[in-house]
Amino acid sequence: MRKHFYTLLFLISVFNSVFAQLKSPSDFIPNYGKQITYYHQVEDYFNYLAGESKLIKKQKYGVTAEQRDLNLFFISTPENLANLEQIRNNNLAAIGMSNTKTATVEDKVLVWLSFNVHGNEFAGTESAMTVAYELLNPSNEASKTWLKNTIVILDPCINPDGYSRYGN
């Protein structure tokens, strides 16, 4: 009896992990799209995505004057994310800024998306969450195809202090 119970628990956990879907911004954040999202909610959502998906990698690049984190998120296939430094070197070599092109990694397109430089223009950061979700959404077949040869570097909010000031 006990063996069957543990087998059932195992099967339920496998089922949940295989069929689990990422939460969209509107599923994760109350009132998403109806009012300006607080910056800590934006951070929470991106941290959730980074914790749930193998297609996103977080990199902190600084702190604002008001002590809010500045983060980049790399979105691509797990293979591309594992080879970010080599892909970076290949792109630098392609424009003549490096001599260290790696033959073992194919060339990839880099797409840099930066959102919300002006604090009173909140729509950028709001849309950054939807963009990230659509790129990571397991049921979005188009994004899976794009990410094979593309690395999206996404900065959801260049100016979190201004965004927070305006939102409050």
DSSP file (Angstrom, degrees, kcal/mol; ACC not computed):
  #  RESIDUE AA STRUCTURE BP1 BP2  ACC     N-H-->O    O-->H-N    N-H-->O    O-->H-N    TCO  KAPPA ALPHA  PHI   PSI    X-CA   Y-CA   Z-CA
    1    1 A M     >        0   0    0      0, 0.0     4,-2.0     0, 0.0     5,-0.1   0.000 360.0 360.0 360.0 -47.1    0.0    0.0    0.0
    2    2 A R  H  >  +     0   0    0      1,-0.2     4,-2.3     2,-0.2     5,-0.2   0.891 360.0  54.2 -62.7 -39.4    2.7    2.4    1.0
    3    3 A K  H  > S+     0   0    0      1,-0.2     4,-2.2     2,-0.2    -1,-0.2   0.909 108.6  48.7 -61.6 -42.3    4.7    1.7   -2.2
    4    4 A H  H  > S+     0   0    0      1,-0.2     4,-2.4     2,-0.2    -1,-0.2   0.872 108.8  53.9 -66.3 -36.4    1.6    2.5   -4.3
    5    5 A F  H  X S+     0   0    0     -4,-2.0     4,-2.4     2,-0.2    -2,-0.2   0.930 110.6  45.4 -62.7 -46.1    1.1    5.7   -2.4
    6    6 A Y  H  X S+     0   0    0     -4,-2.3     4,-2.4     2,-0.2    -2,-0.2   0.865 111.7  52.7 -67.2 -35.7    4.7    6.9   -3.1
    7    7 A T  H  X S+     0   0    0     -4,-2.2     4,-2.5    -5,-0.2    -1,-0.2   0.919 109.5  49.4 -63.6 -42.5    4.4    5.8   -6.7
    8    8 A L  H  X S+     0   0    0     -4,-2.4     4,-2.3     2,-0.2    -2,-0.2   0.920 110.5  49.7 -62.5 -44.6    1.2    7.9   -7.0
    9    9 A L  H  X S+     0   0    0     -4,-2.4     4,-2.2     1,-0.2    -1,-0.2   0.906 111.0  50.3 -60.5 -41.5    2.9   10.9   -5.4
   10   10 A F  H  X S+     0   0    0     -4,-2.4     4,-2.4     1,-0.2    -2,-0.2   0.932 110.5  48.9 -62.1 -46.2    5.8   10.5   -7.9
   11   11 A L  H  X S+     0   0    0     -4,-2.5     4,-2.6     1,-0.2    -1,-0.2   0.879 110.2  51.6 -63.3 -37.9    3.5   10.4  -10.9
   12   12 A I  H  X S+     0   0    0     -4,-2.3     4,-2.6     2,-0.2    -1,-0.2   0.916 110.2  48.6 -64.2 -43.0    1.6   13.5   -9.7
   13   13 A S  H  X S+     0   0    0     -4,-2.2     4,-2.1     2,-0.2    -2,-0.2   0.896 112.8  47.7 -66.2 -38.4    4.9   15.4   -9.3
   14   14 A V  H  X S+     0   0    0     -4,-2.4     4,-2.5     2,-0.2     5,-0.2   0.934 112.2  49.9 -64.6 -45.8    6.0   14.3  -12.8
   15   15 A F  H  X S+     0   0    0     -4,-2.6     4,-2.5     1,-0.2    -2,-0.2   0.922 111.7  48.4 -57.6 -46.4    2.6   15.3  -14.3
   16   16 A N  H  X S+     0   0    0     -4,-2.6     4,-0.8     1,-0.2    -1,-0.2   0.885 113.5  46.0 -64.5 -39.2    2.7   18.7  -12.6
   17   17 A S  H  < S+     0   0    0     -4,-2.1    -1,-0.2     2,-0.2    -2,-0.2   0.870 115.4  46.1 -73.4 -34.8    6.3   19.5  -13.8
   18   18 A V  H  < S+     0   0    0     -4,-2.5    -2,-0.2     1,-0.2    -1,-0.2   0.900 123.3  33.1 -72.6 -40.1    5.6   18.3  -17.4
   19   19 A F  H  < S+     0   0    0     -4,-2.5    -1,-0.2    -5,-0.2    -2,-0.2   0.363  87.1 122.9-101.5   5.7    2.3   20.1  -17.8
   20   20 A A     <  -     0   0    0     -4,-0.8     2,-0.4    -5,-0.2    -3,-0.0  -0.458  47.4-154.0 -68.2 137.5    3.0   23.2  -15.6
   21   21 A Q        -     0   0    0     -2,-0.2     2,-0.1   116,-0.1   116,-0.1  -0.844  20.3-106.8-110.4 148.7    2.6   26.4  -17.5
   22   22 A L        -     0   0    0     -2,-0.4     2,-0.3   114,-0.1    27,-0.0  -0.464  38.6-113.2 -67.7 144.9    4.3   29.7  -16.8
   23   23 A K        -     0   0    0     -2,-0.1    -1,-0.1     4,-0.1    26,-0.0  -0.640  27.0-131.0 -78.7 136.9    2.1   32.3  -15.2
   24   24 A S    >>  -     0   0    0     -2,-0.3     4,-1.8     1,-0.1     3,-0.7  -0.358  31.4 -99.8 -75.1 165.7    1.4   35.3  -17.4
   25   25 A P  H 3> S+     0   0    0      0, 0.0     4,-2.9     0, 0.0     7,-0.2   0.893 126.2  52.3 -55.0 -38.9    1.8   38.7  -15.9
   26   26 A S  H 34 S+     0   0    0      1,-0.2     6,-0.2     2,-0.2     5,-0.2   0.765 110.5  47.8 -72.3 -22.8   -1.9   39.0  -15.4
   27   27 A D  H <4 S+     0   0    0     -3,-0.7    -1,-0.2     1,-0.1    -4,-0.1   0.751 119.7  39.2 -81.5 -25.3   -2.0   35.6  -13.6
   28   28 A F  H  < S+     0   0    0     -4,-1.8    -2,-0.2     1,-0.2    -1,-0.1   0.830 113.3  51.0 -93.2 -36.8    1.0   36.6  -11.4
   29   29 A I  S >< S-     0   0    0     -4,-2.9     3,-1.7    -5,-0.2    -1,-0.2  -0.907  81.8-126.3-113.3 119.9    0.3   40.2  -10.6
   30   30 A P  T 3  S+     0   0    0      0, 0.0    -3,-0.1     0, 0.0     4,-0.1  -0.380  95.1  10.0 -60.3 138.3   -3.1   41.4   -9.2
   31   31 A N  T >> S+     0   0    0      1,-0.2     3,-2.4    -5,-0.2     4,-1.4   0.667  83.5 173.1  66.2  19.6   -4.6   44.2  -11.3
   32   32 A Y  B <4 S+a   35   0A   0     -3,-1.7    -1,-0.2     1,-0.3     4,-0.1  -0.398  72.4  14.8 -58.4 128.6   -2.0   43.8  -14.1
   33   33 A G  T 34 S+     0   0    0      2,-0.6    -1,-0.3    -2,-0.1     3,-0.1   0.307 117.1  74.4  87.5  -8.7   -3.0   46.1  -16.9
   34   34 A K  T <4 S+     0   0    0     -3,-2.4     2,-0.3     1,-0.3    -2,-0.2   0.650 108.2   7.5-107.0 -22.7   -5.5   48.0  -14.7
   35   35 A Q  B  < S-a   32   0A   0     -4,-1.4    -2,-0.6     0, 0.0    -1,-0.3  -0.963  95.5 -75.9-150.5 163.7   -3.0   50.0  -12.7
   36   36 A I        -     0   0    0     -2,-0.3     2,-0.3   131,-0.1    87,-0.0  -0.425  51.2-122.1 -65.1 132.2    0.8   50.7  -12.7
   37   37 A T        -     0   0    0     -2,-0.1   130,-0.1    85,-0.1    -1,-0.1  -0.560  24.9-114.6 -75.8 135.6    2.7   47.7  -11.4
   38   38 A Y    >>  -     0   0    0     -2,-0.3     4,-1.7     1,-0.1     3,-0.8  -0.414  24.2-119.7 -66.8 147.7    4.9   48.4   -8.4
   39   39 A Y  H 3> S+     0   0    0      1,-0.3     4,-2.6     2,-0.2     5,-0.2   0.871 113.2  57.4 -60.5 -37.4    8.6   47.9   -9.2
   40   40 A H  H 3> S+     0   0    0      1,-0.2     4,-2.3     2,-0.2    -1,-0.3   0.830 105.5  52.2 -63.8 -28.8    9.0   45.2   -6.6
   41   41 A Q  H <> S+     0   0    0     -3,-0.8     4,-2.4     2,-0.2    -1,-0.2   0.868 107.5  51.5 -71.9 -36.5    6.2   43.2   -8.3
   42   42 A V  H  X S+     0   0    0     -4,-1.7     4,-2.4     2,-0.2     5,-0.2   0.945 112.1  46.5 -61.7 -48.0    8.1   43.6  -11.6
   43   43 A E  H  X S+     0   0    0     -4,-2.6     4,-2.6     1,-0.2     5,-0.2   0.920 111.3  51.8 -60.3 -44.1   11.2   42.2   -9.9
   44   44 A D  H  X S+     0   0    0     -4,-2.3     4,-2.2     1,-0.2    -1,-0.2   0.902 109.9  49.7 -59.6 -41.2    9.2   39.4   -8.4
   45   45 A Y  H  X S+     0   0    0     -4,-2.4     4,-2.5     2,-0.2    -2,-0.2   0.934 112.2  45.9 -65.9 -45.8    7.8   38.4  -11.7
   46   46 A F  H  X S+     0   0    0     -4,-2.4     4,-2.4     1,-0.2    -1,-0.2   0.875 112.6  51.0 -66.6 -35.4   11.1   38.3  -13.5
   47   47 A N  H  X S+     0   0    0     -4,-2.6     4,-1.7    -5,-0.2    -1,-0.2   0.884 109.1  52.3 -65.7 -37.6   12.6   36.4  -10.6
   48   48 A Y  H  X S+     0   0    0     -4,-2.2     4,-1.7    -5,-0.2    -2,-0.2   0.943 110.2  47.7 -60.6 -48.5    9.7   34.0  -10.9
   49   49 A L  H  X S+     0   0    0     -4,-2.5     4,-2.2     1,-0.2     3,-0.3   0.922 111.3  50.5 -59.0 -44.7   10.4   33.5  -14.6
   50   50 A A  H  < S+     0   0    0     -4,-2.4    -1,-0.2     1,-0.2    -2,-0.2   0.816 113.2  46.8 -64.9 -30.0   14.1   33.0  -14.0
   51   51 A G  H  < S+     0   0    0     -4,-1.7    -1,-0.2    -5,-0.2    -2,-0.2   0.747 118.3  40.0 -81.2 -24.2   13.2   30.3  -11.4
   52   52 A E  H  < S+     0   0    0     -4,-1.7     2,-0.4    -3,-0.3    -2,-0.2   0.701 108.4  58.8 -99.3 -22.9   10.7   28.5  -13.5
   53   53 A S    ><  -     0   0    0     -4,-2.2     3,-0.6    -5,-0.2    -1,-0.1  -0.878  56.1-154.5-118.1 142.6   12.2   28.5  -17.0
   54   54 A K  T 3  S+     0   0    0     -2,-0.4    27,-0.1     1,-0.2    -1,-0.1   0.386  91.8  72.8 -86.0   2.2   15.5   27.1  -18.3
   55   55 A L  T 3  S+     0   0    0     81,-0.1    21,-1.9    20,-0.1     2,-0.4   0.301  89.3  64.8-100.0   8.3   15.3   29.7  -21.1
   56   56 A I  E <   -B   75   0B   0     -3,-0.6     2,-0.4    19,-0.2    19,-0.2  -0.994  55.3-171.3-138.2 139.3   16.1   32.7  -19.0
   57   57 A K  E     -B   74   0B   0     17,-2.4    17,-3.0    -2,-0.4     2,-0.3  -0.997  15.6-142.4-131.6 132.6   19.2   33.8  -17.1
   58   58 A K  E     -B   73   0B   0     -2,-0.4     2,-0.4    15,-0.2    15,-0.2  -0.732  16.7-179.5 -96.2 140.3   19.4   36.8  -14.8
   59   59 A Q  E     -B   72   0B   0     13,-2.7    13,-3.0    -2,-0.3     2,-0.3  -0.937  18.5-144.7-139.7 118.2   22.5   39.0  -14.5
   60   60 A K  E     +B   71   0B   0     -2,-0.4    11,-0.3    11,-0.2     3,-0.1  -0.625  19.7 175.3 -77.5 134.5   22.6   42.0  -12.1
   61   61 A Y  E     -     0   0B   0      9,-2.7     2,-0.3    -2,-0.3    10,-0.2   0.409  55.9 -33.7-121.4   0.6   24.6   44.9  -13.5
   62   62 A G  E     -B   70   0B   0      8,-1.1     8,-2.7     2,-0.0     2,-0.3  -0.989  51.4-102.2 170.8-175.1   24.1   47.6  -10.9
   63   63 A V  E     -B   69   0B   0     -2,-0.3     6,-0.2     6,-0.2     2,-0.0  -0.991  32.6-124.0-136.9 142.0   22.1   49.3   -8.2
   64   64 A T    >   -     0   0    0      4,-2.8     3,-1.8    -2,-0.3     6,-0.0  -0.229  34.8 -98.2 -79.1 173.4   20.2   52.6   -8.5
   65   65 A A  T 3  S+     0   0    0      1,-0.3    -1,-0.1     2,-0.1    -2,-0.0   0.789 128.4  50.7 -61.2 -27.9   20.7   55.6   -6.3
   66   66 A E  T 3  S-     0   0    0      2,-0.1    -1,-0.3     0, 0.0    -2,-0.0   0.131 124.4-104.7 -98.6  19.7   17.6   54.5   -4.3
   67   67 A Q  S <  S+     0   0    0     -3,-1.8     2,-0.4     1,-0.2    -2,-0.1   0.764  70.6 144.6  67.1  31.3   19.1   50.9   -3.9
   68   68 A R        -     0   0    0      1,-0.0    -4,-2.8     0, 0.0    -1,-0.2  -0.813  52.9-109.7 -95.5 141.8   16.9   49.1   -6.5
   69   69 A D  E     -B   63   0B   0     -2,-0.4     2,-0.5    -6,-0.2    -6,-0.2  -0.415  19.7-147.8 -70.9 143.1   18.6   46.4   -8.5
   70   70 A L  E     -B   62   0B   0     -8,-2.7    -9,-2.7    -2,-0.1    -8,-1.1  -0.968  28.3-179.4-107.8 123.5   19.4   46.8  -12.2
   71   71 A N  E     -B   60   0B   0     -2,-0.5     2,-0.4   -11,-0.3    86,-0.3  -0.941  24.4-155.6-131.3 146.5   19.1   43.5  -14.0
   72   72 A L  E     -B   59   0B   0    -13,-3.0   -13,-2.7    -2,-0.4     2,-0.5  -0.886  13.2-154.3-109.3 149.5   19.5   42.1  -17.5
   73   73 A F  E     -BC  58 154B   0     81,-2.1    81,-3.1    -2,-0.4     2,-0.5  -0.990   3.0-152.8-127.2 123.8   17.8   38.9  -18.5
   74   74 A F  E     -BC  57 153B   0    -17,-3.0   -17,-2.4    -2,-0.5     2,-0.5  -0.837  13.7-168.4 -95.1 127.1   19.2   36.7  -21.3
   75   75 A I  E     +BC  56 152B   0     77,-2.8    77,-2.7    -2,-0.5     2,-0.3  -0.974  34.3  96.9-123.0 122.3   16.5   34.7  -23.0
   76   76 A S  S    S-     0   0    0    -21,-1.9    72,-0.1    -2,-0.5    75,-0.1  -0.909  75.0 -44.2-172.3-165.1   17.4   31.9  -25.4
   77   77 A T     >  -     0   0    0     70,-1.0     4,-2.5    73,-0.3     5,-0.2  -0.434  55.7-111.1 -76.4 158.9   17.8   28.1  -25.6
   78   78 A P  H  > S+     0   0    0      0, 0.0     4,-1.8     0, 0.0     5,-0.1   0.873 119.6  54.5 -57.7 -35.7   19.6   26.4  -22.7
   79   79 A E  H  > S+     0   0    0      2,-0.2     4,-0.7     1,-0.2    69,-0.0   0.921 109.8  45.4 -64.7 -44.1   22.5   25.6  -25.1
   80   80 A N  H >4 S+     0   0    0      1,-0.2     3,-0.8     2,-0.2     7,-0.2   0.904 110.8  53.2 -66.3 -40.7   22.9   29.2  -26.1
   81   81 A L  H >< S+     0   0    0     -4,-2.5     3,-1.0     1,-0.3    -1,-0.2   0.849 105.9  54.3 -63.7 -32.8   22.7   30.4  -22.5
   82   82 A A  H 3< S+     0   0    0     -4,-1.8    -1,-0.3     1,-0.2    -2,-0.2   0.714 113.5  43.0 -71.6 -19.6   25.5   27.9  -21.6
   83   83 A N  T <X S+     0   0    0     -3,-0.8     4,-2.5    -4,-0.7    -1,-0.2   0.001  72.6 126.2-114.9  27.9   27.7   29.5  -24.3
   84   84 A L  H <> S+     0   0    0     -3,-1.0     4,-2.6     1,-0.2     5,-0.2   0.883  74.0  50.4 -56.7 -43.1   27.0   33.2  -23.7
   85   85 A E  H  > S+     0   0    0      1,-0.2     4,-2.3     2,-0.2    -1,-0.2   0.905 112.2  46.6 -65.8 -41.0   30.7   34.2  -23.4
   86   86 A Q  H  > S+     0   0    0      2,-0.2     4,-2.3     1,-0.2    16,-0.4   0.896 112.8  49.9 -67.2 -39.4   31.7   32.3  -26.6
   87   87 A I  H  X S+     0   0    0     -4,-2.5     4,-2.1     2,-0.2    -2,-0.2   0.902 110.1  51.3 -64.9 -40.6   28.7   33.9  -28.5
   88   88 A R  H  X S+     0   0    0     -4,-2.6     4,-2.4    -5,-0.2    -2,-0.2   0.932 110.3  48.8 -60.3 -46.7   29.7   37.3  -27.2
   89   89 A N  H  X S+     0   0    0     -4,-2.3     4,-2.5     1,-0.2    -2,-0.2   0.889 109.5  52.5 -62.1 -39.8   33.3   36.8  -28.4
   90   90 A N  H  X S+     0   0    0     -4,-2.3     4,-1.9     2,-0.2    -1,-0.2   0.901 110.4  47.9 -62.8 -40.4   32.1   35.6  -31.8
   91   91 A N  H  X S+     0   0    0     -4,-2.1     4,-0.9     2,-0.2    -2,-0.2   0.887 111.6  49.9 -68.8 -38.0   30.0   38.8  -32.2
   92   92 A L  H ><>S+     0   0    0     -4,-2.4     5,-2.9     1,-0.2     6,-0.6   0.903 111.1  49.7 -64.4 -40.4   32.9   40.9  -31.1
   93   93 A A  H ><5S+     0   0    0     -4,-2.5     3,-1.4     4,-0.3    -2,-0.2   0.865 103.6  60.4 -65.2 -36.0   35.1   39.2  -33.6
   94   94 A A  H 3<5S+     0   0    0     -4,-1.9    -1,-0.2     1,-0.3    -2,-0.2   0.775 110.0  41.3 -64.3 -25.9   32.5   39.7  -36.4
   95   95 A I  T <<5S-     0   0    0     -4,-0.9    -1,-0.3    -3,-0.6    -2,-0.2   0.244 121.1-105.1-106.3  12.8   32.8   43.5  -35.9
   96   96 A G  T < 5S+     0   0    0     -3,-1.4    -3,-0.2     2,-0.2    -2,-0.1   0.687  90.3 113.4  79.4  19.2   36.6   43.5  -35.6
   97   97 A M  S   <S+     0   0    0     -5,-2.9     2,-0.3    -6,-0.2    -4,-0.3   0.376  78.1  27.4-103.6   4.1   36.8   44.1  -31.8
   98   98 A S        -     0   0    0     -6,-0.6    -2,-0.2    -5,-0.1    -1,-0.1  -0.987  52.0-152.9-157.9 155.5   38.3   40.7  -30.9
   99   99 A N  S    S+     0   0    0     -2,-0.3     2,-0.2     1,-0.1    -9,-0.1   0.167  75.3  94.7-111.9  14.9   40.4   38.0  -32.4
  100  100 A T        +     0   0    0    -11,-0.2     2,-0.2     2,-0.0    -1,-0.1  -0.274  47.2 162.2-107.7  46.9   39.0   35.2  -30.3
  101  101 A K        -     0   0    0     -2,-0.2     2,-0.5    -3,-0.1   -11,-0.1  -0.472  32.3-138.3 -66.6 134.2   36.2   33.7  -32.6
  102  102 A T    >   -     0   0    0    -16,-0.4     3,-0.7    -2,-0.2    -1,-0.1  -0.845  11.9-162.8 -99.3 123.4   35.2   30.3  -31.4
  103  103 A A  T 3  S+     0   0    0     -2,-0.5    -1,-0.1     1,-0.2    -2,-0.0   0.698  85.4  66.2 -76.9 -18.9   34.7   27.7  -34.1
  104  104 A T  T 3  S+     0   0    0      1,-0.1     2,-0.5     2,-0.1    -1,-0.2   0.633  96.1  60.8 -80.5 -12.7   32.7   25.4  -31.8
  105  105 A V  S <  S-     0   0    0     -3,-0.7    -3,-0.1   -19,-0.1     3,-0.1  -0.962  82.6-129.9-119.2 128.4   29.8   27.8  -31.4
  106  106 A E        -     0   0    0     -2,-0.5     2,-0.1     1,-0.1   -16,-0.1  -0.331  37.4 -91.4 -69.3 155.3   27.7   28.9  -34.3
  107  107 A D        -     0   0    0    -17,-0.1     2,-0.3   -16,-0.0    -1,-0.1  -0.436  46.4-165.4 -67.0 140.7   27.0   32.6  -34.8
  108  108 A K        -     0   0    0    -21,-0.2     2,-0.4    -2,-0.1    42,-0.2  -0.932  21.0-114.6-128.1 151.2   23.9   33.9  -33.1
  109  109 A V  E     -d  150   0B   0     40,-2.8    42,-2.8    -2,-0.3     2,-0.5  -0.687  25.4-148.1 -83.8 136.1   21.9   37.1  -33.4
  110  110 A L  E     -d  151   0B   0     -2,-0.4     2,-0.5    40,-0.2    42,-0.2  -0.925  12.6-172.7-105.8 129.5   21.8   39.3  -30.4
  111  111 A V  E     -d  152   0B   0     40,-2.6    42,-3.4    -2,-0.5     2,-0.6  -0.984   6.6-160.9-122.1 119.8   18.7   41.4  -29.8
  112  112 A W  E     -d  153   0B   0     -2,-0.5     2,-0.6    40,-0.2    42,-0.2  -0.896   6.9-174.0-107.0 121.1   18.8   44.0  -27.0
  113  113 A L  E     -d  154   0B   0     40,-3.3    42,-3.2    -2,-0.6     2,-0.4  -0.956   2.4-177.4-116.6 115.7   15.5   45.3  -25.6
  114  114 A S  E     -d  155   0B   0     -2,-0.6     2,-0.4    40,-0.2     3,-0.2  -0.940   8.8-163.2-113.8 134.6   15.7   48.1  -23.0
  115  115 A F        +     0   0    0     40,-2.4    43,-2.5    -2,-0.4    44,-0.3  -0.898  51.1   9.5-121.2 144.8   12.5   49.4  -21.5
  116  116 A N        +     0   0    0     -2,-0.4    43,-1.4    41,-0.2    -1,-0.2   0.942  48.8 161.1  65.2  63.6   11.5   52.5  -19.5
  117  117 A V        +     0   0    0     41,-0.2     2,-0.5    -3,-0.2    45,-0.1   0.841  69.0  60.7 -78.4 -33.0   14.2   55.0  -19.6
  118  118 A H  S >  S-     0   0    0      3,-0.2     3,-1.9     1,-0.1    -1,-0.1  -0.846  79.5-142.7 -99.0 126.6   11.8   57.8  -18.6
  119  119 A G  T 3  S+     0   0    0     -2,-0.5    47,-0.1     1,-0.3    -1,-0.1   0.782  97.8  53.9 -58.7 -31.6   10.1   57.4  -15.3
  120  120 A N  T 3  S+     0   0    0      1,-0.2     2,-0.6    46,-0.1    -1,-0.3   0.341  92.0  77.2 -90.4   9.7    6.8   58.8  -16.4
  121  121 A E    X   +     0   0    0     -3,-1.9     3,-0.9     1,-0.1     4,-0.3  -0.697  56.0 163.8-114.1  77.2    6.5   56.5  -19.4
  122  122 A F  T 3>  +     0   0    0     -2,-0.6     4,-1.8     1,-0.2     3,-0.4   0.656  52.5  83.8 -73.0 -19.5    5.5   53.4  -17.5
  123  123 A A  H 3> S+     0   0    0      1,-0.2     4,-2.5     2,-0.2    -1,-0.2   0.785  82.2  64.0 -61.5 -27.9    4.1   51.3  -20.4
  124  124 A G  H <> S+     0   0    0     -3,-0.9     4,-1.9     2,-0.2    -1,-0.2   0.960 106.3  40.2 -60.2 -53.2    7.6   50.1  -21.3
  125  125 A T  H  > S+     0   0    0     -3,-0.4     4,-1.1    -4,-0.3    -1,-0.2   0.882 114.0  54.9 -66.0 -37.4    8.2   48.1  -18.1
  126  126 A E  H  X S+     0   0    0     -4,-1.8     4,-0.8     1,-0.2     3,-0.4   0.925 112.2  43.4 -59.8 -43.5    4.6   46.9  -18.2
  127  127 A S  H  X S+     0   0    0     -4,-2.5     4,-2.7     1,-0.2    -1,-0.2   0.779 100.9  69.9 -75.0 -25.3    5.1   45.5  -21.7
  128  128 A A  H  X S+     0   0    0     -4,-1.9     4,-2.5     1,-0.2    -1,-0.2   0.870  97.1  53.2 -58.3 -36.3    8.5   44.0  -20.8
  129  129 A M  H  X S+     0   0    0     -4,-1.1     4,-2.3    -3,-0.4    -1,-0.2   0.901 110.6  45.5 -66.3 -40.4    6.8   41.5  -18.7
  130  130 A T  H  X S+     0   0    0     -4,-0.8     4,-2.7     2,-0.2    -2,-0.2   0.895 111.9  52.0 -70.0 -39.8    4.5   40.4  -21.5
  131  131 A V  H  X S+     0   0    0     -4,-2.7     4,-2.1     2,-0.2    -2,-0.2   0.947 112.1  46.0 -59.6 -49.0    7.4   40.3  -24.0
  132  132 A A  H  X S+     0   0    0     -4,-2.5     4,-1.9     1,-0.2    -2,-0.2   0.924 112.4  51.2 -60.8 -44.7    9.4   38.0  -21.6
  133  133 A Y  H  X S+     0   0    0     -4,-2.3     4,-2.1     1,-0.2    -1,-0.2   0.933 110.2  48.4 -59.0 -47.0    6.4   35.8  -21.0
  134  134 A E  H  < S+     0   0    0     -4,-2.7    -1,-0.2     1,-0.2     9,-0.2   0.858 111.1  50.6 -65.0 -34.8    5.7   35.4  -24.7
  135  135 A L  H  < S+     0   0    0     -4,-2.1    -1,-0.2    -5,-0.2    -2,-0.2   0.840 120.0  36.3 -68.9 -31.5    9.3   34.5  -25.4
  136  136 A L  H  < S+     0   0    0     -4,-1.9    -2,-0.2    -5,-0.2    -1,-0.2   0.630  83.4 120.7 -95.8 -16.4    9.3   31.9  -22.6
  137  137 A N    ><  -     0   0    0     -4,-2.1     3,-2.0    -5,-0.2     7,-0.2  -0.297  57.8-145.8 -56.5 117.1    5.8   30.6  -23.0
  138  138 A P  T 3  S+     0   0    0      0, 0.0    -1,-0.2     0, 0.0     6,-0.1   0.758  97.1  54.7 -59.4 -25.0    6.2   26.8  -23.7
  139  139 A S  T 3  S+     0   0    0      1,-0.1     2,-1.2     2,-0.0     3,-0.1   0.477  82.3  96.8 -88.8  -0.7    3.1   26.8  -26.0
  140  140 A N    <>  +     0   0    0     -3,-2.0     4,-1.3     1,-0.2     3,-0.2  -0.737  50.1 179.6 -89.7  94.4    4.5   29.6  -28.2
  141  141 A E  H  > S+     0   0    0     -2,-1.2     4,-1.7     1,-0.2    -1,-0.2   0.833  75.4  59.9 -65.6 -34.2    6.0   27.6  -31.0
  142  142 A A  H  > S+     0   0    0      1,-0.2     4,-2.2     2,-0.2    -1,-0.2   0.921 104.1  49.2 -62.5 -43.8    7.2   30.7  -32.9
  143  143 A S  H  > S+     0   0    0      1,-0.2     4,-2.6     2,-0.2    -1,-0.2   0.864 105.8  57.6 -67.1 -33.9    9.4   31.9  -30.0
  144  144 A K  H  X S+     0   0    0     -4,-1.3     4,-0.6     1,-0.2    -1,-0.2   0.910 109.0  46.6 -59.4 -41.3   11.0   28.4  -29.7
  145  145 A T  H >< S+     0   0    0     -4,-1.7     3,-0.8     1,-0.2     4,-0.5   0.921 112.9  48.8 -67.0 -44.5   12.1   28.7  -33.3
  146  146 A W  H >< S+     0   0    0     -4,-2.2     3,-1.3     1,-0.2     4,-0.4   0.908 105.7  57.3 -61.0 -43.4   13.4   32.2  -32.9
  147  147 A L  H 3< S+     0   0    0     -4,-2.6   -70,-1.0     1,-0.3    -1,-0.2   0.623  87.7  76.2 -71.2 -12.6   15.4   31.4  -29.8
  148  148 A K  T << S+     0   0    0     -3,-0.8    -1,-0.3    -4,-0.6    -2,-0.2   0.869 115.8  18.5 -62.5 -34.8   17.4   28.7  -31.5
  149  149 A N  S <  S+     0   0    0     -3,-1.3   -40,-2.8    -4,-0.5     2,-0.4   0.211 120.1  71.6-120.4  13.5   19.5   31.3  -33.3
  150  150 A T  E     - d   0 109B   0     -4,-0.4     2,-0.5   -42,-0.2   -73,-0.3  -0.979  53.6-159.3-136.2 142.7   18.8   34.4  -31.2
  151  151 A I  E     - d   0 110B   0    -42,-2.8   -40,-2.6    -2,-0.4     2,-0.6  -0.987  16.0-155.5-117.7 120.0   19.7   35.6  -27.7
  152  152 A V  E     -Cd  75 111B   0    -77,-2.7   -77,-2.8    -2,-0.5     2,-0.7  -0.850   1.8-160.8 -95.0 123.5   17.4   38.3  -26.4
  153  153 A I  E     -Cd  74 112B   0    -42,-3.4   -40,-3.3    -2,-0.6     2,-0.5  -0.928  16.1-169.7-104.0 113.7   19.0   40.6  -23.8
  154  154 A L  E     -Cd  73 113B   0    -81,-3.1   -81,-2.1    -2,-0.7   -40,-0.2  -0.915  20.0-173.8-116.0 123.2   16.1   42.2  -22.0
  155  155 A D  E     - d   0 114B   0    -42,-3.2   -40,-2.4    -2,-0.5     3,-0.3  -0.931  10.3-165.4-110.3 104.1   16.4   45.1  -19.5
  156  156 A P  S    S+     0   0    0      0, 0.0     2,-0.2     0, 0.0   -28,-0.2   0.732  74.5  10.8 -68.8 -21.5   12.9   45.5  -18.1
  157  157 A C        -     0   0    0    -86,-0.3   -86,-0.2     1,-0.1   -41,-0.2  -0.746  50.9-177.4-160.6 107.7   13.5   48.9  -16.5
  158  158 A I  S    S+     0   0    0    -43,-2.5   -41,-0.2    -3,-0.3   -42,-0.1   0.786  92.2  37.8 -72.2 -27.6   16.5   51.2  -17.1
  159  159 A N     >  +     0   0    0    -43,-1.4     4,-2.4   -44,-0.3    -1,-0.3  -0.612  63.3 160.4-127.0  70.6   15.1   53.7  -14.6
  160  160 A P  H  > S+     0   0    0      0, 0.0     4,-2.5     0, 0.0     5,-0.2   0.825  76.4  56.5 -64.3 -29.6   13.5   51.9  -11.7
  161  161 A D  H  > S+     0   0    0      2,-0.2     4,-2.4     1,-0.2     5,-0.2   0.940 111.6  41.6 -66.3 -45.6   13.7   54.9   -9.4
  162  162 A G  H  > S+     0   0    0      2,-0.2     4,-2.5     1,-0.2     5,-0.2   0.898 114.5  52.4 -67.2 -40.1   11.8   57.1  -11.9
  163  163 A Y  H  X S+     0   0    0     -4,-2.4     4,-2.5     1,-0.2    -2,-0.2   0.922 112.7  44.9 -60.4 -44.8    9.3   54.3  -12.6
  164  164 A S  H  X S+     0   0    0     -4,-2.5     4,-2.1     2,-0.2    -2,-0.2   0.898 111.8  52.1 -67.3 -40.7    8.6   53.8   -8.9
  165  165 A R  H  < S+     0   0    0     -4,-2.4    -2,-0.2    -5,-0.2    -1,-0.2   0.937 114.2  42.8 -61.2 -46.5    8.3   57.5   -8.3
  166  166 A Y  H  < S+     0   0    0     -4,-2.5    -2,-0.2     1,-0.2    -1,-0.2   0.915 113.5  51.8 -66.1 -43.2    5.8   57.9  -11.1
  167  167 A G  H  <        0   0    0     -4,-2.5    -1,-0.2     1,-0.3    -2,-0.2   0.813 360.0 360.0 -65.4 -31.0    3.9   54.7  -10.1
  168  168 A N     <        0   0    0     -4,-2.1    -1,-0.3    -5,-0.2    -2,-0.2   0.472 360.0 360.0 -83.8 360.0    3.5   55.8   -6.5
